[in-house]
């Protein structure tokens, strides 16, 4: 009874067979059919391999659109070596189109002294007293010193004295006092700056060492510039000036090596990114003073990973120009390394493509079915054409008789 029931169920299932098989006795195989089938299988294999390679590819897609972001700050990362000028005679300054000026910036900047062979001779140093108030400390003095003695040992700040900064005994003290008052600093009128050191001592320091400067700047996200130049920087009548006294500007060799320069977060993790164009580049100056200028176009960049996390950074292109400073021939400028940057209005977005196994499986099935149907139709057409040709050939009269 059970066997009859199972037989009935099997017969019922046969009625739903959508893939009915013809009898092998009525199947016709041809040479052309074999050729078409071989090409069909090769095409299916090629397409499946292409889909697999595309599935394993990590290259993100790229799109362009207008930059509407409103980031307030831009981080500039750099590592530059000046092998012919001492760290004591190099100043890093930044200025932007909004009018904000950062003189002798070193809050996040480190300086490392190098010998003329480029080897470090000291540990990196960071100065933290720029912009801070240096307090006058008289705790080591005896109580019997009267106010007259204190005044006699207290250098003038030229009107910039304050409660926390009553004395200026060095050129740096006067400069800090002026900075607190937001006054223009003119070192050539300050006695402490004139007597700061002798020319022979400065000669020993200026050209017998090199300097590595590295770190990061945080500036306004507008077009601007920053530069590394010899001398003491100050503002005079709304002009940016470097005082290189007692040297002439032509004494400084501004040969430099840019080990790294980038804007924003590091971008090396983007597979399609070719790297920063100025990394590991060297520019040599001749015997005369040289002004190196780099004109940089910054392209804001977004990178979206497969987990939908997004971080923003920047790519940039650069144009380099240099000129020899010859004051006797009326050439303007000053020796140094100058970077001018501006932002592109177009933003680039990289998006990592999601890799779904189901999508790959669907592509496999569509390729197999689509290619098989196409070649099946081609095989039918070729078979019909060959039959018509053979029939006509049989009915043609034999001309050889």
RASUL-V606938 format. One record per backbone hydrogen bond with DSSP energy under -0.5 kcal/mol. CO is the residue of the C=O (numbers start at 1). NH is the residue of the N-H. E is the energy in kcal/mol with one decimal. If there is no record, write none. Layout:
# RASUL-V606938
CO_NH_E / CO_NH_E
This chain:
# RASUL-V606938
1_5_-1.9 / 2_6_-2.4 / 3_7_-2.3 / 4_8_-2.2 / 5_9_-2.0 / 6_10_-2.2 / 7_11_-2.1 / 8_12_-2.0 / 9_13_-2.1 / 10_14_-1.8 / 11_15_-0.9 / 12_15_-0.7 / 13_16_-1.5 / 14_17_-1.5 / 16_18_-0.7 / 23_26_-1.3 / 24_27_-0.9 / 27_29_-0.5 / 30_34_-1.6 / 31_35_-2.2 / 32_36_-2.6 / 33_37_-2.2 / 34_38_-2.2 / 35_39_-2.3 / 36_40_-2.3 / 37_41_-2.4 / 38_42_-2.1 / 39_43_-2.3 / 40_44_-2.3 / 41_45_-2.3 / 42_46_-2.3 / 43_47_-2.4 / 44_48_-2.3 / 45_49_-2.1 / 46_50_-2.2 / 47_51_-2.3 / 48_52_-1.9 / 49_53_-2.3 / 50_54_-2.4 / 51_55_-2.0 / 52_56_-1.8 / 53_57_-0.9 / 61_351_-2.3 / 63_349_-2.6 / 65_347_-3.5 / 66_68_-0.7 / 72_221_-1.6 / 74_76_-0.5 / 74_219_-2.6 / 75_77_-0.6 / 75_264_-3.2 / 76_217_-2.3 / 77_262_-2.5 / 78_215_-2.1 / 79_259_-2.2 / 79_260_-1.5 / 80_213_-3.1 / 81_83_-0.6 / 81_257_-2.5 / 82_85_-0.9 / 82_211_-2.3 / 86_89_-1.5 / 87_90_-1.4 / 89_231_-1.6 / 91_93_-0.6 / 91_229_-2.0 / 92_105_-3.0 / 93_227_-2.4 / 94_102_-3.6 / 95_225_-3.2 / 96_99_-1.8 / 100_96_-1.7 / 101_103_-0.6 / 102_94_-2.3 / 102_105_-0.5 / 108_216_-1.4 / 110_214_-2.1 / 111_125_-2.8 / 112_212_-2.3 / 113_121_-2.3 / 113_122_-0.8 / 114_210_-3.3 / 115_118_-2.1 / 119_115_-2.5 / 125_111_-2.4 / 126_128_-0.5 / 129_132_-1.4 / 132_134_-0.6 / 133_135_-0.7 / 135_137_-0.5 / 136_138_-0.6 / 138_141_-1.2 / 142_145_-1.3 / 144_146_-0.6 / 146_150_-1.5 / 147_151_-2.2 / 148_152_-1.9 / 149_153_-1.5 / 151_154_-1.0 / 153_155_-0.6 / 155_168_-2.0 / 157_160_-1.2 / 165_162_-1.4 / 170_174_-1.7 / 171_175_-2.2 / 172_176_-2.4 / 173_177_-2.2 / 174_178_-2.4 / 175_179_-1.9 / 176_180_-2.1 / 177_181_-1.4 / 178_182_-0.6 / 178_183_-2.7 / 179_182_-0.6 / 184_186_-0.6 / 185_187_-0.5 / 186_189_-1.8 / 187_190_-1.5 / 189_191_-0.5 / 190_194_-1.6 / 191_195_-1.9 / 192_171_-0.5 / 193_196_-0.8 / 198_202_-1.8 / 199_203_-2.3 / 200_204_-1.8 / 201_205_-1.3 / 202_206_-3.0 / 203_207_-1.1 / 206_86_-2.0 / 210_87_-0.5 / 210_114_-2.2 / 211_82_-3.2 / 211_213_-0.5 / 212_112_-2.2 / 213_80_-3.1 / 214_110_-3.3 / 215_78_-2.1 / 217_76_-2.6 / 217_219_-0.6 / 219_74_-3.3 / 220_222_-2.3 / 223_97_-3.0 / 224_341_-2.8 / 225_95_-2.8 / 226_339_-2.8 / 227_93_-2.1 / 227_229_-0.5 / 228_337_-2.7 / 229_91_-2.6 / 231_233_-0.5 / 232_243_-3.1 / 234_241_-2.7 / 236_239_-1.0 / 239_236_-2.9 / 239_241_-0.6 / 241_234_-2.3 / 242_244_-0.7 / 243_232_-2.4 / 244_247_-2.5 / 248_251_-1.9 / 249_252_-1.1 / 252_254_-0.7 / 256_283_-2.7 / 257_81_-2.8 / 257_259_-0.9 / 258_280_-0.9 / 258_281_-1.8 / 260_79_-2.2 / 262_77_-2.7 / 263_314_-0.8 / 265_314_-0.5 / 267_270_-1.9 / 269_271_-0.6 / 270_273_-1.5 / 276_279_-1.3 / 278_281_-1.1 / 281_258_-2.7 / 283_256_-2.3 / 289_325_-2.7 / 290_292_-0.6 / 290_336_-1.4 / 291_323_-1.9 / 292_338_-3.0 / 293_321_-2.9 / 294_296_-0.7 / 294_340_-3.1 / 295_319_-2.3 / 296_298_-0.6 / 296_342_-1.7 / 297_317_-2.0 / 298_300_-0.6 / 298_344_-3.1 / 299_315_-2.6 / 300_348_-2.4 / 301_313_-3.0 / 302_350_-2.9 / 303_305_-0.5 / 303_311_-1.8 / 304_352_-2.7 / 305_308_-1.7 / 309_305_-2.6 / 311_303_-2.0 / 312_265_-0.6 / 313_301_-2.8 / 315_299_-3.7 / 317_297_-2.5 / 319_295_-3.1 / 321_293_-3.8 / 323_291_-3.0 / 324_326_-0.8 / 326_329_-1.2 / 326_331_-2.3 / 327_330_-1.3 / 336_292_-2.6 / 336_338_-0.5 / 337_228_-2.3 / 338_294_-2.5 / 339_226_-2.2 / 340_296_-3.4 / 341_224_-1.8 / 342_298_-3.0 / 345_67_-3.1 / 347_65_-2.0 / 348_302_-2.9 / 349_63_-1.8 / 350_304_-3.2 / 351_61_-2.6 / 354_356_-0.8 / 356_360_-1.6 / 357_361_-2.3 / 358_362_-2.3 / 359_363_-2.0 / 360_364_-2.1 / 361_365_-2.2 / 362_366_-2.4 / 363_367_-2.3 / 364_368_-2.4 / 365_369_-2.7 / 366_370_-2.4 / 367_371_-2.3 / 368_372_-2.1 / 369_373_-2.3 / 370_374_-2.1 / 371_375_-2.5 / 372_376_-2.0 / 373_377_-2.2 / 374_378_-2.0 / 375_379_-2.4 / 376_380_-2.1 / 377_381_-2.4 / 378_382_-2.4 / 379_383_-2.3 / 380_384_-2.5 / 381_385_-2.5 / 382_386_-2.3 / 383_387_-2.0 / 384_388_-2.3 / 385_389_-2.3 / 386_390_-2.2 / 387_391_-2.5 / 388_392_-2.3 / 389_393_-1.8 / 390_394_-1.7 / 391_395_-1.5 / 392_396_-0.7 / 393_396_-0.5 / 397_399_-0.9 / 398_401_-1.0
